[in-house]
Amino acid sequence: MTNLMRWLMYIGIFAVPYICIVSGQIRTNTTEKYLFEIQIFPILLILLFGLYATTTVTYRTLTFNDCPEASKELHDEIEEARRDLTSKGFKFRD
């Protein structure tokens, strides 16, 4: 099962009862009493997901590791490519 299929399944598991309750096909004392809260529940879920995503991105940005060895290796490869291109007649605008 792919991630897309899994998320679609989760959305379906949530959406089917939600639509039945909001459209009035399922009526109980509890659903009638808390109908407004049930109706705004998806908005609350979207806000919580946004907060989670923002927090995760911020945390991972702040704890991002530097890789000085990889930086030096990349710089060396760039210099090697420049020397190779220069030997083949390419002129840089530096």
Phi, psi and omega per residue, in radians:
M1 nan 2.230 -3.136
T2 -1.397 2.903 3.110
N3 -1.062 -0.685 3.129
L4 -1.060 -0.805 -3.132
M5 -1.116 -0.681 3.136
R6 -1.114 -0.794 3.136
W7 -1.157 -0.664 3.079
L8 -1.109 -0.635 3.087
M9 -1.140 -0.767 3.121
Y10 -1.089 -0.746 3.123
I11 -1.099 -0.722 3.114
G12 -1.123 -0.707 3.125
I13 -1.102 -0.599 3.103
F14 -1.418 -0.748 -2.969
A15 -1.236 -0.681 -3.068
V16 -1.091 -0.928 3.101
P17 -1.136 -0.619 3.138
Y18 -1.073 -0.849 -3.133
I19 -1.119 -0.676 3.109
C20 -1.119 -0.700 3.139
I21 -1.220 -0.806 -3.088
V22 -1.183 -0.640 -3.135
S23 -1.367 -0.147 3.073
G24 1.596 0.155 3.125
Q25 -1.309 -0.460 3.043
I26 -1.978 2.037 -3.120
R27 -2.204 2.099 2.993
T28 -2.383 2.968 3.111
N29 -1.077 -0.674 -3.123
T30 -1.162 -0.804 -3.126
T31 -1.164 -0.593 3.107
E32 -1.220 -0.665 -3.101
K33 -1.214 -0.681 -3.063
Y34 -1.917 0.539 -3.075
L35 -1.103 -0.722 3.135
F36 -1.091 -0.780 3.132
E37 -1.115 -0.654 3.107
I38 -1.164 -0.662 -3.125
Q39 -1.183 -0.612 -3.129
I40 -1.577 -0.020 -3.112
F41 -1.013 -0.752 3.113
P42 -1.080 -0.625 3.099
I43 -1.117 -0.725 3.090
L44 -1.073 -0.737 3.117
L45 -1.101 -0.718 3.121
I46 -1.124 -0.743 3.105
L47 -1.103 -0.739 3.112
L48 -1.139 -0.683 3.094
F49 -1.115 -0.718 3.098
G50 -1.095 -0.727 3.095
L51 -1.106 -0.751 3.103
Y52 -1.086 -0.800 -3.113
A53 -1.113 -0.760 3.131
T54 -1.099 -0.774 3.130
T55 -1.098 -0.759 -3.127
T56 -1.121 -0.802 -3.138
V57 -1.113 -0.758 3.139
T58 -1.099 -0.804 -3.137
Y59 -1.078 -0.801 -3.101
R60 -1.229 -0.491 3.065
T61 -1.227 -0.731 -3.123
L62 -1.241 -0.469 -3.108
T63 -1.821 0.341 -3.136
F64 -1.176 2.309 -3.107
N65 -1.534 2.419 3.016
D66 -1.471 2.611 3.128
C67 -2.206 1.470 -3.091
P68 -1.103 -0.563 3.127
E69 -1.153 -0.756 3.132
A70 -1.172 -0.635 3.109
S71 -1.117 -0.782 3.117
K72 -1.114 -0.745 3.130
E73 -1.077 -0.759 3.112
L74 -1.121 -0.731 3.111
H75 -1.080 -0.736 3.112
D76 -1.104 -0.709 3.121
E77 -1.152 -0.644 3.094
I78 -1.139 -0.768 3.110
E79 -1.106 -0.702 3.104
E80 -1.108 -0.733 3.113
A81 -1.138 -0.671 3.111
R82 -1.109 -0.771 3.125
R83 -1.091 -0.729 -3.135
D84 -1.115 -0.786 3.137
L85 -1.176 -0.651 3.109
T86 -1.120 -0.700 3.131
S87 -1.168 -0.394 3.119
K88 -1.618 0.049 3.038
G89 1.782 0.089 3.121
F90 -1.370 2.413 3.139
K91 -1.985 2.198 3.115
F92 -1.521 2.698 -3.129
R93 -1.581 0.137 -3.059
D94 -0.771 nan nan
